[in-house]
Amino acid sequence: METRELKINMGPQHPSTHGVLRLVLDVDGERVVKAEPKVGYLHRGIEKLGENGSFQQVITHIDRLDYISAITNEFAYCRTVEKLLGITIPDRSEYIRTIVAEMQRISSHLLWLATHALDIGAMTVFLYTFRERETILDLFEELTGARLNNNYMRIGGVSRDLSSFFIETLYKFCDEFPDRIKEYDILIRENRIWIGRTRGVAVISAEEAINYGLSGPSLRGSGVNWDIRKAEPYGAYDKVDWVVPLGDNGDVYDRYWIRVEEMHQSTNIIRQCLDKLPAGPILVDDPKIVPPSKEKINAEIESLIHHFKLMTEGFKVPEGEVYCATEVPKGELGFYIVSDGSSRPYRMKIRAPSFVNLGAFNRLVSGGFIADVIAVIGTIDIVLGECDR
């Protein structure tokens, strides 16, 4: 029987493409011969917008990159500017940043597991994971006033301290969450349909994963022991005990298992940080970067004048360029900033893990079934706001 290849479009409105991702598939029957991702439908121009606001104002734009992980976006950006300034932030704010970043990692992985399982056909998991994610979003709302785009971190620290209610509720969450993860496992880990759709699907070796520039769970699923939190510690990650989960086969199942184990590790990190949370300020005491306190303003009129200039003009940073990489839920989020000595970035370039990981998409789906395309989109966990940035 004679067959011929067909070219079909999947997306950009297809629900399983996780946003406005368009895939052009060359198929031979049910087999995928080639897959070409088409991005740019959600282009936001954040890199250019960042050049038209002060360093502090850019934070609100950064929230809109991976809008599922706003706080870790802010963490990555603030670390880059602080590296350019050469400042060290207070210990308490380092611990707080680590706590909220790991909460964000859990929240991101819960949403990933919910949608990934739903794509493959497991609906109950979607309902279970949203139950725990709601608790985290409630805590974010209590701390930052927002559930999604938090605008919480500041260059030099964080905007608000943790309340006793926040700490007590988070302790309770850490006590209960490991049992919740076991509930997800009971539903899908040994489910024969789940195993059939994930084991041996979209296998990529460690060498190939490195060559494609994969990062995060997509890289560690292939057994590559690379996590920036361990390799180049920041925050409070070098002050607590935790391990980096690694996969064996580099398939969809391993990448699923990595993220589930990361939720266990994140819970462990949060608990240790709460136990060791030091006293002290949450912002660096530098009037060139942080507006002076009300007491200083009342005491010195010059501080009031400086405060006005700081809020209207923004602080200035030294001339130079810097790159800083941070481990976010989807992989390595890096910011490259060029400064001309003014109060705003001269140039900002973002290394978005969703965009880089999507570069391996054709390699992952070629030779597989059309149905596997859906599983692969979920396994690399993309967000188009970050991809198109």
KEKE-3310 file (N, C-alpha, C; in steps of 0.2 Angstrom, whole numbers, plus 5000, padded with zeros to 4 digits):
npx = (5004:5003:5009:5009:5018:5010:5007:5002:4994:4995:4988:4988:4978:4975:4971:4980:4993:4997:4995:4998:5005:5011:5012:5020:5018:5025:5019:5018:5006:5002:5014:5027:5036:5043:5044:5040:5041:5032:5034:5030:5017:5013:5021:5029:5038:5047:5061:5064:5055:5061:5072:5067:5063:5066:5078:5072:5058:5057:5055:5041:5038:5045:5038:5029:5035:5037:5023:5018:5027:5031:5038:5051:5056:5058:5067:5078:5081:5083:5095:5104:5105:5110:5122:5128:5129:5137:5133:5129:5115:5104:5105:5092:5083:5089:5085:5071:5069:5073:5064:5051:5054:5055:5042:5036:5041:5035:5022:5022:5026:5015:5005:5010:5010:4996:4991:4999:4995:4982:4982:4986:4976:4972:4961:4958:4969:4972:4962:4966:4979:4977:4971:4981:4989:4981:4982:4995:4995:4986:4994:5004:4996:4993:5006:5011:5000:4995:4991:4996:5005:5017:5026:5035:5049:5064:5077:5090:5084:5068:5051:5042:5041:5040:5024:5018:5007:5009:5020:5016:5006:5013:5022:5012:5008:5019:5020:5009:5010:5019:5011:5001:5007:5010:4997:4995:5004:4998:4988:4993:5007:5009:5000:4994:4990:4996:5010:5011:5010:5021:5033:5049:5046:5050:5064:5080:5097:5110:5121:5116:5106:5113:5120:5109:5106:5098:5090:5086:5073:5071:5084:5090:5082:5088:5099:5109:5119:5116:5112:5109:5107:5115:5127:5132:5129:5117:5106:5099:5103:5115:5115:5107:5101:5099:5095:5099:5087:5089:5087:5086:5083:5080:5067:5049:5043:5054:5056:5044:5045:5056:5052:5041:5049:5057:5047:5046:5059:5059:5050:5057:5067:5061:5056:5068:5073:5064:5066:5078:5078:5084:5085:5083:5086:5076:5079:5093:5104:5106:5106:5107:5101:5090:5076:5076:5072:5056:5060:5073:5070:5062:5071:5081:5082:5088:5088:5075:5074:5083:5076:5065:5071:5076:5065:5059:5069:5076:5089:5107:5118:5134:5144:5145:5144:5134:5131:5119:5114:5100:5092:5076:5059:5058:5070:5086:5086:5092:5099:5106:5113:5117:5125:5125:5128:5118:5101:5094:5092:5104:5104:5095:5095:5087:5089:5078:5072:5061:5061:5073:5073:5063:5069:5074:5063:5059:5068:5064:5051:5052:5049:5041:5023:5009:5001:5010:5016:5009:5012:5025:5025:5020:5030:5042:5037:5033:5030:5022:5023:5035:5043:5041:5043)
npy = (4994:5011:5025:5042:5057:5068:5085:5093:5105:5108:5117:5135:5136:5124:5115:5106:5111:5120:5134:5147:5139:5134:5120:5113:5098:5085:5070:5052:5042:5037:5041:5052:5062:5074:5088:5105:5118:5133:5149:5164:5170:5175:5186:5198:5208:5210:5211:5223:5232:5232:5241:5253:5257:5260:5251:5245:5246:5237:5225:5222:5219:5207:5198:5194:5185:5169:5166:5158:5156:5168:5173:5167:5171:5185:5183:5178:5190:5200:5195:5196:5210:5214:5207:5215:5227:5223:5220:5213:5205:5205:5192:5187:5190:5182:5170:5171:5173:5161:5152:5157:5155:5141:5137:5143:5134:5122:5125:5128:5115:5108:5113:5109:5095:5093:5098:5090:5077:5078:5080:5067:5059:5057:5063:5065:5068:5081:5088:5085:5091:5104:5107:5108:5117:5129:5132:5137:5148:5155:5159:5166:5177:5182:5186:5194:5201:5197:5184:5179:5188:5193:5204:5205:5203:5214:5224:5221:5215:5209:5214:5213:5207:5190:5185:5179:5171:5167:5159:5149:5143:5139:5129:5120:5116:5110:5099:5091:5090:5080:5068:5071:5071:5057:5053:5057:5048:5036:5036:5037:5033:5019:5016:5007:5013:5026:5022:5016:5027:5035:5028:5024:5034:5047:5047:5054:5055:5058:5065:5070:5079:5088:5094:5100:5110:5108:5111:5111:5100:5093:5091:5084:5073:5065:5060:5069:5078:5092:5106:5122:5128:5119:5118:5132:5139:5150:5161:5153:5140:5133:5131:5122:5105:5094:5085:5082:5075:5063:5056:5040:5035:5045:5047:5052:5047:5047:5061:5065:5059:5065:5078:5076:5071:5082:5091:5085:5087:5101:5104:5099:5108:5121:5118:5117:5130:5138:5134:5138:5152:5168:5182:5200:5213:5215:5221:5228:5240:5253:5269:5272:5263:5257:5266:5278:5275:5279:5286:5290:5299:5309:5314:5319:5331:5331:5318:5316:5323:5316:5304:5307:5310:5297:5289:5295:5296:5284:5272:5273:5262:5255:5256:5243:5225:5210:5193:5182:5167:5157:5144:5140:5133:5128:5126:5133:5150:5164:5181:5193:5208:5224:5239:5256:5265:5273:5275:5264:5249:5247:5237:5222:5205:5190:5173:5161:5147:5139:5142:5138:5124:5120:5119:5106:5099:5093:5083:5075:5071:5065:5051:5045:5043:5052:5054:5054:5067:5076:5071:5074:5088:5091:5086:5094:5105:5119:5137:5149:5163:5166:5159:5167:5179)
npz = (5000:4996:5004:5010:5016:5027:5031:5045:5056:5073:5086:5086:5096:5102:5116:5122:5120:5129:5129:5117:5107:5092:5082:5068:5061:5052:5046:5045:5043:5059:5064:5069:5058:5058:5068:5070:5080:5081:5087:5096:5096:5108:5110:5121:5122:5133:5136:5129:5135:5148:5146:5147:5159:5177:5186:5197:5193:5183:5188:5189:5176:5174:5182:5173:5164:5166:5171:5180:5189:5196:5207:5207:5195:5198:5208:5201:5193:5202:5209:5198:5196:5209:5209:5199:5206:5216:5230:5246:5253:5267:5279:5284:5274:5263:5268:5268:5254:5249:5255:5249:5236:5235:5238:5227:5218:5221:5219:5205:5200:5204:5196:5184:5185:5186:5174:5165:5168:5165:5151:5147:5151:5164:5175:5189:5196:5193:5200:5213:5215:5213:5225:5235:5229:5230:5244:5244:5236:5243:5254:5247:5244:5256:5260:5250:5244:5232:5220:5209:5200:5209:5213:5223:5228:5230:5224:5234:5244:5251:5250:5261:5277:5285:5292:5308:5307:5293:5295:5304:5296:5285:5291:5295:5282:5277:5285:5281:5267:5261:5263:5254:5242:5241:5239:5225:5219:5222:5213:5200:5198:5197:5188:5174:5162:5163:5164:5152:5143:5146:5150:5142:5132:5121:5124:5129:5128:5141:5135:5123:5129:5135:5124:5118:5126:5137:5153:5171:5177:5164:5160:5171:5171:5162:5169:5172:5183:5187:5195:5198:5211:5219:5212:5210:5223:5231:5240:5253:5251:5252:5266:5271:5271:5257:5243:5225:5214:5202:5186:5177:5164:5155:5150:5147:5159:5169:5169:5174:5187:5193:5195:5204:5215:5217:5223:5236:5241:5240:5250:5261:5261:5264:5277:5284:5282:5289:5302:5304:5302:5303:5314:5310:5298:5282:5271:5262:5270:5263:5257:5244:5237:5243:5248:5262:5279:5288:5300:5298:5288:5294:5303:5296:5283:5272:5268:5265:5253:5245:5245:5238:5225:5223:5221:5210:5200:5201:5207:5203:5194:5193:5178:5166:5163:5166:5169:5176:5182:5188:5196:5192:5192:5179:5174:5169:5172:5165:5166:5156:5158:5153:5158:5157:5167:5171:5178:5173:5164:5151:5141:5140:5141:5140:5146:5143:5150:5145:5131:5127:5130:5122:5110:5108:5105:5092:5091:5102:5098:5086:5076:5085:5091:5086:5097:5107:5106:5113:5126:5127:5126:5138:5146:5145:5150:5147:5146:5138:5139:5144:5135:5123:5128)
capx = (5000:5007:5008:5013:5018:5005:5009:4997:4995:4993:4988:4990:4973:4974:4972:4986:4999:4999:4996:4998:5011:5009:5017:5019:5020:5025:5017:5017:5002:5002:5021:5029:5043:5047:5040:5043:5038:5031:5032:5029:5011:5012:5027:5028:5043:5049:5068:5064:5052:5066:5076:5063:5061:5071:5080:5066:5052:5058:5052:5034:5038:5048:5033:5025:5038:5034:5018:5016:5033:5033:5043:5057:5058:5060:5073:5083:5082:5086:5101:5108:5106:5114:5129:5131:5130:5142:5130:5126:5109:5104:5104:5085:5080:5091:5081:5065:5069:5074:5057:5046:5056:5054:5035:5034:5043:5030:5016:5023:5026:5008:5001:5013:5007:4989:4990:5002:4991:4975:4983:4987:4970:4971:4958:4957:4975:4971:4958:4970:4985:4974:4969:4987:4991:4977:4985:5001:4992:4983:5000:5007:4991:4994:5012:5012:4994:4993:4991:5000:5010:5017:5030:5037:5056:5067:5084:5093:5080:5061:5047:5038:5043:5035:5020:5018:5002:5012:5025:5012:5002:5018:5024:5007:5008:5025:5018:5003:5011:5021:5006:4997:5011:5008:4990:4996:5007:4993:4983:4996:5014:5009:4994:4997:4990:5001:5016:5012:5011:5027:5040:5052:5043:5054:5070:5085:5103:5113:5125:5111:5102:5118:5121:5103:5106:5092:5091:5081:5071:5072:5091:5092:5079:5093:5104:5115:5119:5117:5107:5113:5107:5120:5133:5134:5124:5114:5101:5101:5103:5121:5115:5102:5103:5095:5098:5096:5085:5092:5083:5090:5082:5079:5061:5044:5042:5059:5055:5039:5047:5061:5048:5038:5054:5059:5042:5048:5065:5057:5046:5062:5071:5057:5056:5074:5074:5059:5069:5085:5076:5088:5082:5087:5082:5074:5082:5100:5104:5110:5101:5108:5098:5084:5073:5077:5066:5053:5064:5078:5067:5060:5077:5086:5078:5092:5086:5069:5076:5086:5071:5061:5075:5077:5058:5057:5074:5079:5096:5111:5123:5141:5145:5148:5139:5134:5126:5118:5109:5096:5088:5069:5056:5058:5077:5090:5084:5098:5098:5112:5112:5123:5123:5129:5129:5112:5096:5090:5097:5105:5102:5094:5094:5084:5089:5072:5072:5056:5063:5079:5071:5058:5073:5075:5056:5059:5072:5060:5045:5053:5049:5035:5017:5006:4998:5016:5017:5005:5015:5031:5024:5020:5036:5047:5034:5034:5026:5023:5025:5043:5046:5041:5046)
capy = (5000:5017:5030:5048:5061:5074:5091:5095:5110:5107:5123:5138:5136:5117:5115:5103:5115:5124:5141:5148:5136:5131:5114:5110:5091:5080:5064:5047:5038:5039:5042:5059:5062:5080:5093:5112:5123:5140:5153:5172:5172:5179:5191:5204:5213:5212:5214:5230:5236:5233:5246:5260:5259:5260:5244:5243:5245:5231:5219:5221:5216:5201:5194:5191:5180:5163:5169:5152:5156:5175:5175:5164:5176:5191:5181:5178:5196:5204:5193:5199:5217:5214:5205:5221:5232:5221:5221:5207:5207:5203:5185:5185:5191:5177:5164:5172:5172:5154:5149:5158:5152:5134:5137:5144:5128:5117:5128:5127:5108:5105:5115:5105:5088:5093:5098:5085:5071:5079:5079:5060:5056:5056:5069:5066:5071:5088:5091:5084:5095:5111:5108:5110:5124:5134:5134:5141:5154:5159:5161:5171:5183:5185:5189:5199:5204:5195:5177:5177:5192:5195:5210:5204:5204:5220:5224:5222:5211:5208:5220:5212:5201:5185:5186:5173:5167:5164:5154:5144:5140:5135:5123:5115:5114:5105:5093:5088:5089:5073:5063:5073:5068:5050:5052:5057:5042:5030:5037:5037:5031:5012:5015:5004:5018:5031:5019:5015:5033:5038:5024:5023:5039:5053:5046:5058:5053:5064:5069:5074:5084:5094:5097:5104:5115:5107:5112:5109:5093:5090:5089:5080:5067:5061:5058:5074:5081:5099:5110:5129:5128:5115:5120:5139:5141:5156:5161:5149:5133:5130:5131:5117:5098:5092:5081:5083:5069:5061:5050:5035:5033:5051:5047:5056:5045:5050:5068:5066:5057:5071:5084:5074:5071:5089:5093:5082:5091:5108:5104:5099:5115:5126:5117:5119:5137:5141:5132:5142:5159:5172:5189:5205:5217:5211:5225:5231:5247:5257:5273:5273:5257:5257:5272:5278:5273:5285:5289:5294:5305:5314:5316:5323:5334:5329:5311:5317:5325:5310:5299:5310:5308:5290:5287:5298:5294:5277:5272:5272:5257:5256:5254:5236:5220:5204:5187:5178:5161:5155:5138:5141:5127:5125:5126:5139:5157:5169:5188:5197:5215:5229:5245:5262:5269:5276:5272:5259:5244:5249:5232:5216:5199:5184:5166:5158:5139:5136:5143:5133:5117:5119:5118:5099:5096:5089:5077:5071:5068:5062:5043:5043:5043:5059:5055:5056:5074:5079:5069:5078:5095:5092:5084:5099:5110:5126:5143:5153:5170:5165:5157:5172:5185)
capz = (5000:4995:5009:5009:5022:5028:5035:5049:5062:5080:5089:5092:5100:5105:5123:5125:5118:5135:5127:5110:5104:5086:5080:5062:5061:5046:5049:5041:5047:5066:5066:5067:5055:5059:5071:5070:5084:5079:5093:5095:5096:5114:5111:5125:5122:5140:5136:5127:5140:5153:5145:5147:5166:5181:5188:5202:5189:5179:5192:5187:5170:5175:5184:5167:5160:5168:5176:5185:5194:5196:5212:5205:5190:5202:5212:5196:5191:5208:5210:5193:5198:5215:5207:5196:5211:5221:5236:5249:5256:5274:5280:5284:5267:5260:5270:5265:5247:5248:5257:5244:5229:5235:5238:5220:5214:5222:5215:5198:5199:5205:5190:5179:5186:5185:5167:5161:5169:5162:5144:5146:5152:5172:5177:5196:5199:5192:5206:5219:5215:5214:5232:5238:5226:5233:5250:5243:5233:5249:5258:5243:5244:5263:5260:5244:5241:5225:5220:5203:5199:5216:5214:5230:5229:5229:5224:5240:5249:5250:5252:5267:5282:5286:5298:5312:5303:5288:5297:5307:5291:5281:5295:5294:5275:5277:5289:5277:5260:5259:5262:5248:5236:5241:5235:5218:5217:5222:5207:5193:5197:5195:5183:5168:5156:5164:5162:5144:5140:5148:5150:5135:5127:5121:5127:5126:5132:5144:5130:5119:5133:5136:5118:5116:5131:5142:5160:5175:5177:5158:5160:5176:5170:5159:5174:5172:5190:5187:5198:5200:5218:5222:5209:5212:5229:5232:5245:5259:5248:5255:5273:5272:5268:5252:5237:5218:5211:5195:5182:5174:5157:5151:5146:5150:5166:5173:5170:5179:5194:5195:5198:5211:5220:5219:5228:5242:5243:5242:5257:5266:5261:5267:5284:5287:5282:5294:5308:5305:5300:5308:5315:5307:5292:5276:5265:5263:5273:5259:5255:5237:5234:5246:5252:5269:5284:5290:5306:5295:5284:5299:5306:5291:5278:5266:5267:5261:5246:5242:5244:5232:5219:5222:5219:5203:5195:5202:5208:5197:5195:5189:5171:5165:5161:5170:5168:5182:5181:5193:5195:5193:5191:5173:5172:5171:5170:5166:5164:5154:5158:5151:5161:5155:5173:5172:5183:5170:5160:5144:5137:5145:5137:5145:5144:5145:5149:5141:5124:5125:5131:5116:5104:5108:5104:5086:5093:5107:5096:5079:5076:5090:5088:5086:5104:5111:5105:5119:5132:5126:5127:5145:5150:5145:5155:5144:5147:5132:5141:5145:5129:5118:5132)
cpx = (5004:5005:5012:5013:5013:5008:5002:4999:4992:4994:4988:4984:4972:4976:4978:4993:5001:5000:4995:5004:5008:5014:5015:5022:5020:5024:5016:5013:5001:5009:5023:5036:5047:5042:5044:5039:5038:5029:5032:5022:5009:5018:5025:5033:5046:5056:5068:5061:5057:5071:5073:5060:5067:5072:5074:5060:5052:5054:5045:5033:5040:5043:5029:5029:5035:5029:5016:5021:5035:5039:5050:5060:5061:5067:5079:5086:5086:5093:5106:5110:5111:5121:5132:5133:5136:5139:5128:5120:5109:5102:5096:5082:5083:5087:5074:5064:5069:5067:5052:5048:5054:5046:5033:5036:5038:5024:5016:5023:5019:5004:5003:5010:5000:4988:4993:4998:4984:4976:4983:4981:4968:4968:4958:4963:4975:4967:4962:4975:4982:4972:4975:4990:4988:4980:4991:4999:4989:4989:5003:5002:4992:5000:5013:5006:4992:4995:4996:5006:5012:5021:5032:5045:5058:5074:5087:5089:5073:5057:5043:5041:5037:5031:5020:5012:5005:5016:5021:5009:5007:5020:5018:5007:5013:5024:5013:5005:5014:5016:5001:5001:5010:5002:4991:4999:5003:4989:4987:5003:5014:5003:4997:4996:4995:5008:5017:5013:5017:5033:5042:5049:5048:5060:5076:5091:5106:5117:5121:5108:5107:5119:5115:5102:5100:5094:5085:5079:5072:5079:5092:5088:5083:5099:5110:5114:5121:5111:5111:5113:5112:5127:5136:5129:5123:5109:5103:5102:5109:5121:5110:5104:5097:5098:5095:5094:5087:5088:5089:5090:5081:5072:5056:5043:5047:5058:5049:5041:5052:5057:5044:5043:5056:5054:5044:5054:5064:5054:5052:5066:5067:5057:5062:5075:5070:5063:5075:5084:5079:5084:5086:5083:5081:5077:5089:5100:5108:5105:5102:5104:5091:5082:5074:5071:5062:5056:5069:5075:5065:5066:5081:5082:5082:5090:5079:5070:5079:5081:5067:5065:5075:5070:5057:5063:5077:5086:5100:5116:5129:5140:5147:5142:5140:5129:5125:5113:5106:5092:5080:5066:5057:5065:5081:5088:5089:5096:5105:5110:5118:5120:5128:5130:5123:5107:5092:5094:5098:5103:5101:5092:5092:5085:5083:5072:5067:5058:5068:5077:5066:5063:5075:5068:5056:5063:5068:5054:5046:5053:5044:5029:5014:5003:5004:5018:5014:5009:5022:5031:5024:5026:5042:5044:5036:5028:5027:5025:5032:5046:5046:5043:5046)
cpy = (5006:5022:5037:5053:5067:5079:5094:5100:5108:5114:5129:5138:5129:5117:5111:5106:5120:5131:5141:5146:5133:5126:5113:5103:5088:5073:5059:5042:5041:5041:5049:5059:5068:5085:5100:5116:5130:5144:5160:5174:5176:5184:5197:5209:5215:5214:5221:5235:5237:5239:5253:5261:5258:5252:5241:5241:5239:5225:5217:5217:5208:5196:5190:5186:5173:5165:5164:5153:5163:5176:5172:5168:5182:5189:5181:5185:5200:5202:5196:5206:5218:5212:5211:5226:5230:5221:5214:5209:5203:5195:5183:5185:5185:5171:5165:5171:5165:5150:5150:5155:5144:5133:5138:5137:5123:5119:5126:5119:5105:5107:5110:5098:5088:5093:5092:5078:5072:5078:5071:5056:5055:5063:5070:5069:5079:5092:5090:5089:5102:5112:5111:5117:5130:5136:5138:5147:5159:5162:5167:5178:5186:5189:5195:5203:5202:5187:5175:5181:5196:5202:5210:5206:5211:5219:5226:5219:5209:5214:5219:5206:5196:5186:5179:5169:5164:5158:5148:5140:5136:5129:5118:5112:5108:5099:5088:5086:5083:5068:5064:5070:5061:5048:5052:5051:5036:5030:5035:5033:5023:5011:5013:5009:5023:5028:5018:5021:5037:5035:5023:5028:5045:5053:5051:5056:5059:5068:5073:5080:5090:5097:5102:5110:5115:5109:5110:5102:5089:5088:5083:5073:5062:5059:5063:5078:5088:5103:5117:5130:5125:5118:5127:5141:5148:5156:5157:5141:5129:5129:5126:5110:5096:5089:5083:5076:5069:5055:5045:5034:5039:5051:5051:5054:5047:5057:5070:5064:5062:5076:5082:5074:5078:5093:5091:5086:5098:5109:5104:5105:5120:5125:5119:5126:5141:5139:5137:5150:5164:5179:5194:5209:5213:5215:5227:5238:5251:5262:5275:5268:5257:5264:5272:5277:5280:5289:5293:5300:5311:5317:5321:5325:5332:5322:5311:5319:5319:5305:5301:5308:5301:5287:5289:5296:5287:5278:5271:5266:5258:5253:5247:5231:5214:5199:5183:5173:5159:5149:5139:5134:5124:5124:5132:5145:5162:5176:5190:5204:5219:5236:5251:5267:5274:5272:5266:5255:5247:5244:5226:5210:5193:5177:5162:5150:5136:5137:5138:5126:5115:5117:5111:5096:5091:5083:5072:5067:5064:5054:5041:5044:5050:5060:5057:5063:5078:5077:5073:5085:5096:5090:5089:5105:5118:5131:5148:5161:5171:5164:5163:5179:5192)
cpz = (5000:5001:5007:5015:5021:5032:5039:5054:5068:5084:5084:5097:5104:5112:5126:5123:5123:5133:5120:5107:5098:5084:5073:5061:5054:5049:5043:5044:5054:5068:5064:5064:5057:5063:5072:5074:5081:5085:5091:5095:5103:5116:5116:5125:5129:5140:5134:5132:5146:5152:5145:5154:5171:5183:5193:5198:5185:5182:5190:5181:5170:5178:5178:5162:5161:5173:5181:5190:5195:5201:5210:5200:5193:5206:5207:5194:5196:5209:5204:5194:5204:5213:5203:5201:5216:5228:5239:5253:5263:5274:5280:5278:5262:5261:5267:5258:5245:5249:5251:5237:5229:5235:5231:5216:5215:5219:5208:5196:5200:5199:5184:5179:5184:5178:5163:5162:5165:5154:5143:5147:5160:5174:5185:5199:5198:5198:5212:5220:5216:5222:5236:5235:5229:5239:5249:5240:5238:5253:5254:5244:5251:5263:5256:5242:5235:5225:5214:5201:5205:5217:5221:5232:5227:5228:5230:5246:5247:5252:5259:5271:5282:5292:5302:5309:5297:5290:5300:5301:5287:5285:5294:5287:5274:5280:5285:5270:5258:5258:5256:5242:5235:5237:5228:5216:5217:5215:5201:5193:5195:5190:5177:5162:5157:5162:5155:5140:5141:5148:5143:5130:5127:5125:5124:5131:5136:5140:5126:5123:5134:5130:5116:5121:5136:5149:5164:5175:5170:5157:5165:5175:5166:5163:5174:5179:5189:5189:5201:5207:5222:5219:5210:5217:5229:5237:5251:5257:5251:5263:5275:5269:5263:5247:5231:5215:5204:5192:5179:5166:5152:5147:5150:5157:5171:5174:5175:5186:5197:5198:5204:5216:5222:5224:5235:5245:5244:5249:5262:5267:5265:5275:5287:5288:5288:5301:5309:5303:5305:5308:5311:5301:5286:5270:5267:5265:5269:5255:5247:5233:5236:5249:5259:5273:5286:5296:5303:5291:5289:5302:5302:5285:5271:5264:5263:5254:5242:5241:5238:5225:5218:5219:5212:5198:5195:5204:5202:5199:5191:5182:5171:5163:5165:5168:5174:5181:5188:5192:5197:5191:5185:5170:5174:5168:5171:5163:5162:5154:5157:5154:5159:5161:5174:5177:5179:5165:5153:5139:5142:5140:5142:5142:5147:5145:5145:5133:5122:5125:5125:5110:5103:5106:5098:5088:5097:5103:5089:5080:5081:5087:5089:5094:5108:5111:5111:5125:5132:5128:5135:5149:5150:5149:5152:5146:5142:5133:5142:5139:5123:5121:5128)
residu = (MET:GLU:THR:ARG:GLU:LEU:LYS:ILE:ASN:MET:GLY:PRO:GLN:HIS:PRO:SER:THR:HIS:GLY:VAL:LEU:ARG:LEU:VAL:LEU:ASP:VAL:ASP:GLY:GLU:ARG:VAL:VAL:LYS:ALA:GLU:PRO:LYS:VAL:GLY:TYR:LEU:HIS:ARG:GLY:ILE:GLU:LYS:LEU:GLY:GLU:ASN:GLY:SER:PHE:GLN:GLN:VAL:ILE:THR:HIS:ILE:ASP:ARG:LEU:ASP:TYR:ILE:SER:ALA:ILE:THR:ASN:GLU:PHE:ALA:TYR:CYS:ARG:THR:VAL:GLU:LYS:LEU:LEU:GLY:ILE:THR:ILE:PRO:ASP:ARG:SER:GLU:TYR:ILE:ARG:THR:ILE:VAL:ALA:GLU:MET:GLN:ARG:ILE:SER:SER:HIS:LEU:LEU:TRP:LEU:ALA:THR:HIS:ALA:LEU:ASP:ILE:GLY:ALA:MET:THR:VAL:PHE:LEU:TYR:THR:PHE:ARG:GLU:ARG:GLU:THR:ILE:LEU:ASP:LEU:PHE:GLU:GLU:LEU:THR:GLY:ALA:ARG:LEU:ASN:ASN:ASN:TYR:MET:ARG:ILE:GLY:GLY:VAL:SER:ARG:ASP:LEU:SER:SER:PHE:PHE:ILE:GLU:THR:LEU:TYR:LYS:PHE:CYS:ASP:GLU:PHE:PRO:ASP:ARG:ILE:LYS:GLU:TYR:ASP:ILE:LEU:ILE:ARG:GLU:ASN:ARG:ILE:TRP:ILE:GLY:ARG:THR:ARG:GLY:VAL:ALA:VAL:ILE:SER:ALA:GLU:GLU:ALA:ILE:ASN:TYR:GLY:LEU:SER:GLY:PRO:SER:LEU:ARG:GLY:SER:GLY:VAL:ASN:TRP:ASP:ILE:ARG:LYS:ALA:GLU:PRO:TYR:GLY:ALA:TYR:ASP:LYS:VAL:ASP:TRP:VAL:VAL:PRO:LEU:GLY:ASP:ASN:GLY:ASP:VAL:TYR:ASP:ARG:TYR:TRP:ILE:ARG:VAL:GLU:GLU:MET:HIS:GLN:SER:THR:ASN:ILE:ILE:ARG:GLN:CYS:LEU:ASP:LYS:LEU:PRO:ALA:GLY:PRO:ILE:LEU:VAL:ASP:ASP:PRO:LYS:ILE:VAL:PRO:PRO:SER:LYS:GLU:LYS:ILE:ASN:ALA:GLU:ILE:GLU:SER:LEU:ILE:HIS:HIS:PHE:LYS:LEU:MET:THR:GLU:GLY:PHE:LYS:VAL:PRO:GLU:GLY:GLU:VAL:TYR:CYS:ALA:THR:GLU:VAL:PRO:LYS:GLY:GLU:LEU:GLY:PHE:TYR:ILE:VAL:SER:ASP:GLY:SER:SER:ARG:PRO:TYR:ARG:MET:LYS:ILE:ARG:ALA:PRO:SER:PHE:VAL:ASN:LEU:GLY:ALA:PHE:ASN:ARG:LEU:VAL:SER:GLY:GLY:PHE:ILE:ALA:ASP:VAL:ILE:ALA:VAL:ILE:GLY:THR:ILE:ASP:ILE:VAL:LEU:GLY:GLU:CYS:ASP:ARG)
# end
